[in-house]
Amino acid sequence: MRLTSFLNGRFAAPLLALALLSGCGAKREAVDLLVTNATVYTVDSTFSKAESFAVKDGKFVAVGPAAELKAKYQAAREVDAGGKFIYPGFYDAHCHFYRYSLGLSYANLVGTTSWEDVLQKLRQHRQQQPQAAWLLGRGWDQNDWPDKQFPTKDKLDQLFPDVPVALIRVDGHAALVNQKALDLAGVTARTPISGGTITRDAQGRLTGLLVDNAQGLVGKNIAEPSQAEATQLLMQGQQNCLAVGLTSLADAGLDKPDIDQMAALQQQGKLKLRLYAMLTPTAENRAYYLKNGPILTDQLTVSSFKVYADGALGSRGACLVQPYADRPKETGFLLSTEKEYCALAKELAASKFQMNTHAIGDSANRIILNIYGEALKGQKDRRWRIEHAQVITPADMPKFRQFGIVPSVQPTHATSDMYWAGERLGAARLKTAYAYAELLKQYGQLALGSDFPVEDINPLFGFHSAVARQDAKNFPATGFQMENAISRPDALRGMTTWAAHAGFEEKRKGQIKPGMLADFVVLDTDLLTAPKEKLRGAQVLQTWIGGEQVFNRK
């Protein structure tokens, strides 16, 4: 045997032992948080799973096997997830958080089963707030009532003659008001309106129903809450969001004072939620933000304008190519002129801001898609968005791919509207509505939201609707137009990384991987494997934002 071989063999074991001892004694890197014993859906590019991750300074620094991470990191706090399921923080890509929160002081009319049910809730609410200047309510839907007819103001005038009443329909695109509210606004049967309807009966008398732009005639007289009241309501709204796993929200339609108020609460550490704020395109907002440019921070993104093309299908304000099946003389309407949309698109195309347009009807979608294509002139990564994209003709569908337009959809709209949407659209046109799988095929991604308070705030309801195309009672048994269901991985992407992509935030949010903001949720349910009838009942156990625990279910 050669001497070198003998020496190598003789000293190999002691040297190995010395190396191991040296490794055991190596100083581990300090981190703020180490989470172990979990099934972690990272939602990274390969949709990989892990069992552990480390967080430092509000960001993920490592993801992998627990033994490796424990050997490398010394954590100030170590959390054993108890085998539960962890996902990136849920991101609602289209909601109305500010207005939802302020509306928590209104009478809650969601789920009312008749007009009499509404009136009873209003009586109770007035008893609780007898000194309020207005009686306000939100959430009624005549499609849930036996006769499916819009109510009139007659009973409101009888019950509440001395207080102005405004009751916002569930979609936010119609309101029923009493005579006191009409008188305060100076609205008569001769008041002109564009992009909306002041409804009259067969005798020409006002019914109290105001659709789309007509709501503003009365709404301008409703005073905003004080700053202290608004803060209290925003904190309540935040708590509701955190309890269902929401960590980021795209708030659709805000003015500068609204954003400033929420930004101040973020800076004070009170508002933990991350916000992507869509601006209303008022002259004041455009003058300020187009001059000063977007705001892009970890907590707040202001880089888009929210535009309304038309109204809602439920109140027949959606703008259709062909008339409504149940109203052959009506096609809905645009809320502004095509010339105005073209001018705004041209202005925004010359800026760094996105244009995000609410479009429900197939005519509205066609008009806006064509305007986008003309304004963008081949710029495919401006990520201009169509919000809702509910009814699309087959001929217009490829324009999402052609122009690079992000479809931002709300899956629970499909399962809320499926009972009556066919009456509005007819069977043939219904087949091209709520076509999420086809939209995904065209653009390659879907940004998923809820549109709350139009729909429930819980993102898991949207997940269930997206994959099962069923309501809370798992109806219909075979799903609604299942050809447009999407897969569970894609639904999870839609409420995490794809939602972030829609706001140019995908490099900071939506995945559990090093360098990303450490926003995550812990659930008791595996969303990727659980029976579909169990999805809506999944419980959020914990919500974390930036490595800080902000909700814990006790």
Secondary structure, DSSP 8 states (H G I E B T S, - for coil): --HHHHHHHHHHHHHHHHHHHHHHTS--EEEEEEEES-EEE---TT--EESEEEEETTEEEEEE-HHHHHHHEEEEEEEE-TT-EEEE-EEEEEE-HHHHHHGGGSEE-TT--SHHHHHHHHHHHHHHSTT-SSEEEEEE-GGGSSS-----SHHHHHH-SSS-EEEEETTSSEEEE-HHHHHHHT--TT---SSEEEEE-TTS-EEEEEEETTHHHHHTTS----HHHHHHHHHHHHHHHHHTTEEEEEEEEE-HHHHHHHHHHHHTT---SEEEEEE---HHHHHHHHHH--EE-SSEEEEEEEEE-B--TTTT-S--SS-BTTBTT----BSS-HHHHHHHHHHHHTSS-EEEEEE-SHHHHHHHHHHHHHHHTT-TTS--EEEE--B--TTTTTHHHHHT-EEEE-HHHHHHHTTTHHHHH-HHHHTTBS-HHHHHHHHS--EE---TTSS-S-HHHHHHHHHH---TT--STT-SSGGG---HHHHHHHTTHHHHHTTT-TTTSSS-STTSB--EEEESS-TTTS-GGGSTT--EEEEEETTEEEEE--
